[in-house]
Amino acid sequence: MTKIYTDYFLDEEDFDKNHFRYKKLSIPDGVEAKPLAVPPVLKPDKVSGNDVWYTIESIESKVQLLPGKATKTWGYNAPLLGRTMVLKRGQHVHVKLKNSLPELTTYHWHGMEVPGPITDGGCHAPVYPGEEKEIEFTVNQPAALTWLHAHPCPSTAAQVWMGLAMGVVVTDDQEAKLPIPKNYGVDEFPVILQDRTYHKDNQLDYRADYDAMGILGETPLINGTIRPYINVTTQKVRLLFLGGSNRREWRLHFDDDIVMTQIAGDDSFLPHPVKMTKIMVTPGERLQVVVDFSGYHEGDVVNLYTDDFKLIEFRIHNFEKDDSVIPDTLFEPKLPEVDPDLPVRKVTMDEHNMMNNKQFSMQRIDMKQKVGQAEYWDVTNTNTKEHGMIHPFHIHGTHFTVVSRNGHEPFPNEYGYKDTIPVRPGETVRLRVEFPLLGVFMYHCHIIEHEDAGMMAQIEIFDPDHPKKYHLMDMETLTKAFAEEKGIKPEDVWMPGMDTEGCGMDDATTGASQK
């Protein structure tokens, strides 16, 4: 008999709701239930053989989220969030990045294996207002839900808060063969989990809400929808969860403890499906599940909760019987061998604003690793249980596999490829990490205020036979740019990571890598 897991695996004492100015969710007065917004698929500008061209434009807009005035928002080719980009393994992708915002931004491909630092889109790849830049890359990774979001240091959190995040779906031939729901918007739904606080006239005010421990909003925003419902017209539904909040964890469960069959994690399908009644999604993570509503009938309503708060209604309509069975084997990850003579890398996440007891500096290379060489990383959350919190650890430009947690087996749904992993206070997680491409990449906590405050570092992936030099951005240049865009003096620029946590200008001349 298949085991059904009935807990969140992580310790309740570590949950965000037990720490640091937690805010409960609520629905503002006057908000009526509405269908879940399903982001339309982004259409390519051109397709020629195996090459495909896209334009991604960052824009200002307004969205009617609450009764009264529309909320000012930012988005990608859309007023809020963006259109879903669908790529196929093997495609060569050309992207025009167009910034129509009043300030510089970047375009980070979270979960995509692309070169760094420019294509990866971290803080070293600013696109200034009115500017267009072009990048290209080849998709060479398994089917997965990845995503695109802004990543300018230290204003990542503020720009994501305004709406700069969108799904990027990778498909492949293996996924196409699986008997799982895959009719987008009918039996397959992206579920981008976010929370926001709305102020006077329904506007966002990041500065007013800023919290160095991570911002929590009171209003849930799912795919940019407040109080959403989904019309269920098929027996089985596939949900692609994306932890898009700055800080909030999402502890998901259905009425009647309906079983969710998890089929995929961050960057691949799981080797084997895992059945659970409770699923936790931390910032940056993605989880795909299949839900079978065969026990319900037309007119029934089934609710998805986070903790005790109703998040989404599933309104059951008439559907045909579906006898398809999810295979016992979905995916076979390749586990590269690690040279036993290589030392294990030690990475610590300290307090809420340091990595290996240092705050981030744009021009400092903290580690180097040979391209294509697998190594073990021991990632430790040095917070104490009494004063700590879960830190979701993320690496740019690669996927990893989880080897162990404090020397024990990973959680049942952590096999397969990941790029973001929650690490509990006092815990060490061992990862098997291999970078396929050259460049400078960031690794950091994905509580976005933490990375902005300095819980972030950089690794250079090098080829000893072909050394490269990289131009790395510095905080002074970025600060002057923000000042010019806003028409103020550099000393008056407010970027919370720099302003309140010391991330930056004093460290701006520590020297870039020369390889």
Secondary structure, DSSP 8 states (H G I E B T S, - for coil): ---EE-S-SS-GGGSGGGSSS-------TT---EE-----B---SEEETTEEEEEEEEEEEEE--SSSS-EEEEEESSSSEE-BEEEETT-EEEEEEEE-SSS-B--EEET----TTTTTTSTT--B-TT-EEEEEEE--S-SEEEEEE---TTTHHHHHHHT-EEEEEEE-HHHHHS-S---BTTTEEEEEEEEE---GGG---HHHH--TT----SEEEETTBSSEEEEE-SSEEEEEEEE--SS--EEEEEGGG--EEEEE-SSSEEEEEEEES-EEE-TT-EEEEEEE-TT--TT-EEEEEETTEEEEEEEE-----------S-----------TTS--EEEEEETTTEETTB---TT---EEEETT--EEEEEEE---TTT---EEEEETT--EEEEEETTB---TT--S-BSEEEE-TT-EEEEEE---S-EEEEEEESSHHHHHHT-EEEEEEE-TTS--------HHHHHHHHHHHHTS-GGG---HHHHHH--SGGGTTS-----
